[in-house]
Amino acid sequence: MGAEPQLKFYNTLTREKVDFQPIDRDNVRMYVCGPTVYDFAHIGNARPAIVFDVLYRLLRQVYGESHVTYVRNITDVDDKINARALRDHPGLPLNQAIRLVTEKTETQYFRDTAALGCLEPTAQPRATENIAEMIEIIEKLIAKGHAYQAAGEVLFDTKSMNDYGQLSKRNLDEQQAGARIAVDAHKKSPGDFVLWKLSADNEPGWESPWGRGRPGWHIECSAMSGRYLGDVFDIHGGGLDLIFPHHENEIAQSRCAHGTHAMANVWMHNGFLQVEGRKMSKSEGNFVTIYELLQTEKLGGRTWPGEVLRLAMLMTHYREPIDFSVKRLEEAERLLAKWPAADAGNAAPDATVLAALADDLNTVAAIQAVHALAQAANADANALPVYAASAALLGLLPQKVEMDDAIVADIDRRVRARLELLKAKNFAEADRARDELLAEGIQLKDGKDPATGERITTWEVKR
């Protein structure tokens, strides 16, 4: 692989950029909080998926593909899921309705992240498959005096941990000074959080020493990360919004249960995302899912290829806030159009690209370097291998696609047939035809002929 670069990452825990030293070079371990599968993932959810995919690729490049373990969980037990199941399937038993909601949204999340060019993590455990591990951790916390039962709940006692709040730098006494204790009178301290809560007869639940119930949100990630990565691992990632309370409480549970100095040695967080200069929200009318960007005309009156969404996301450093706009997408599309298609091959990435990513995932500098390599490759085919390896490291290598004339003609026919369905306002069948083509790797782009103003559809093979 050549000279190994020294990786440096900003550690939220210490608020400084540090040299990365894995616990075990033969098994570098990373955990990233995944989706709660009650609804299709929005574009803000795409950012950590893409950012930590780049980190995964970098770690595999430096330490070897077989020496990196990447775990991203699926939260499939949650009160939001229960509410969505009751709303969408009111006539079904709750457990059956929950399964329909979670299976549908989980499948769509996998499709969305694949379309964004993300590699599949080593493991994607579901919370409901790790209940026994959660119960075991809670039992340890109770035995060690870090948790207690009250009013049908098992709660973590934040006062029992003398350095609680290190990640978020929140002082527990200051938090409690302004707290409304009467709201949760059964808690010893206002900051105490739920580990386990009893379930009503019509709610999902599992048998436990404390009665039939379900886990709190935070305990899920402690159990899954511990099962797949061990009591202490290398990197924990997620969005800034998860620092408090989720990641803070993960640390408290894991450290107190296992008696360790840390849960993860490095904590990495991506910045917030806005859409067209405003916080994304349904009330603002700018809430957009990954599916809508890929498949509908929700933003900019057109669909957007996954690689364009990915490049647009990486054009801002991961720790900085990002304004996701049509202008940014158009800029990414123009840039990507200048990069030649190529096969990845066996060449090593360019040292400049590798050095940029090694410096706290500086994708902005890496993209600039790849663009220079693309220009060189356009002028000289001998430069293609290094360019291809460098673009692939970002998950942004345009692929060569060869199709025989008969296949092209069949796709053209099906695209024209769908266009006729749209003209006839048969949108359900048009959507079905589009989804069938997408399942075969064919991405459609709806638009208008600039000369005539008529609706047209073009297609391309998804990379």
CORJO-V998406 format. One record per backbone hydrogen bond with DSSP energy under -0.5 kcal/mol. NH is the residue of the N-H (numbers start at 1). CO is the residue of the C=O. Records with the same first field share a line. If there is no record, write none. Layout:
NH = CO + CO
This chain:
7 = 5
8 = 358
9 = 18
11 = 9 + 16
12 = 10 + 267
14 = 11
15 = 11
16 = 11
18 = 9
20 = 7
21 = 19
27 = 24
28 = 67
30 = 69
31 = 235
32 = 71
33 = 237
37 = 35 + 75
38 = 36
39 = 36
43 = 288
45 = 42
46 = 42
47 = 43 + 44
48 = 44
49 = 45
50 = 46
51 = 47
52 = 48
53 = 49
54 = 50
55 = 51
56 = 52
57 = 53
58 = 54
59 = 55
60 = 56
61 = 57
62 = 58
63 = 59
64 = 60
67 = 64
68 = 65
69 = 28
70 = 68
71 = 30 + 69
72 = 123
73 = 32
74 = 125
75 = 35
76 = 74
82 = 78
83 = 79
84 = 80
85 = 81
86 = 82
87 = 83
88 = 84
89 = 85
92 = 89
97 = 93
98 = 94
99 = 95
100 = 96
101 = 97
102 = 98
103 = 99
104 = 100
105 = 101
106 = 102
107 = 103
108 = 104
109 = 105
110 = 106
111 = 107
112 = 108
113 = 109
114 = 110
115 = 111
116 = 112
117 = 114
118 = 113
122 = 70
123 = 70
127 = 74
129 = 126
130 = 127
134 = 130
135 = 131
136 = 132
137 = 133
138 = 134
139 = 135
140 = 136
141 = 137
142 = 138
143 = 139
144 = 140
145 = 142
146 = 141
147 = 141
148 = 155
150 = 153
153 = 150
154 = 196
155 = 148 + 153
156 = 193
157 = 146
158 = 156
160 = 157
161 = 158
162 = 160
164 = 161
166 = 163
169 = 165
170 = 165
172 = 170
175 = 171
176 = 172
177 = 173
178 = 174
179 = 176
181 = 179
183 = 180
184 = 180 + 181
185 = 182
187 = 184
192 = 189
193 = 156
195 = 154
196 = 154
197 = 214
198 = 152
199 = 212
203 = 200
206 = 213
211 = 208
213 = 206
214 = 197
216 = 195
220 = 216 + 217
221 = 217 + 218
222 = 218
223 = 219
224 = 220
225 = 221
226 = 222
227 = 223
228 = 224
229 = 225
230 = 225 + 226
233 = 263
234 = 29
235 = 29
236 = 266
237 = 31
238 = 268
240 = 270
242 = 239
243 = 240
247 = 242
248 = 243
249 = 245
250 = 246
251 = 247
252 = 248
253 = 249
254 = 250
255 = 251
256 = 252
257 = 253
258 = 254
259 = 255
260 = 255
263 = 264
265 = 233
266 = 234
268 = 236 + 266
270 = 238
271 = 318
274 = 322
275 = 278
276 = 274 + 324
278 = 275
280 = 273
285 = 281 + 282
286 = 281
287 = 281
288 = 286
290 = 41
291 = 41
293 = 289
294 = 290
295 = 291
296 = 292
298 = 292
299 = 302
300 = 298
301 = 297
302 = 299
304 = 293
308 = 305
309 = 305
310 = 306
311 = 307
312 = 308
313 = 309
314 = 310
315 = 311
316 = 313
318 = 361
320 = 317
322 = 272
324 = 274 + 322
325 = 323
329 = 325
330 = 326
331 = 327
332 = 328
333 = 329
334 = 330
335 = 331
336 = 332
337 = 333
338 = 334 + 335
339 = 336
342 = 398
350 = 386
354 = 350
355 = 351
356 = 352
357 = 353
358 = 354
359 = 355 + 356
360 = 8 + 358
361 = 357
362 = 356
363 = 361
366 = 362
367 = 363
368 = 364
369 = 365
370 = 366
371 = 367
372 = 368
373 = 369
374 = 370
375 = 371
376 = 372
377 = 373
378 = 374
379 = 375
380 = 376
383 = 380
384 = 381
387 = 383
388 = 384
389 = 385
390 = 386
391 = 387
392 = 388
393 = 389
394 = 390 + 391
395 = 392
396 = 391
398 = 396
408 = 404
409 = 405
410 = 406
411 = 407
412 = 408
413 = 409
414 = 410
415 = 411
416 = 412
417 = 413
418 = 414
419 = 415
420 = 416
421 = 417
422 = 418
423 = 419
424 = 420
425 = 422
426 = 421
427 = 425
430 = 426
431 = 427
432 = 428
433 = 429
434 = 430
435 = 431
436 = 432
437 = 433
438 = 434
439 = 435
440 = 436 + 437
441 = 438
442 = 437
443 = 441 + 460
445 = 458
447 = 456
449 = 454
453 = 449
456 = 447
458 = 445
460 = 443
462 = 441
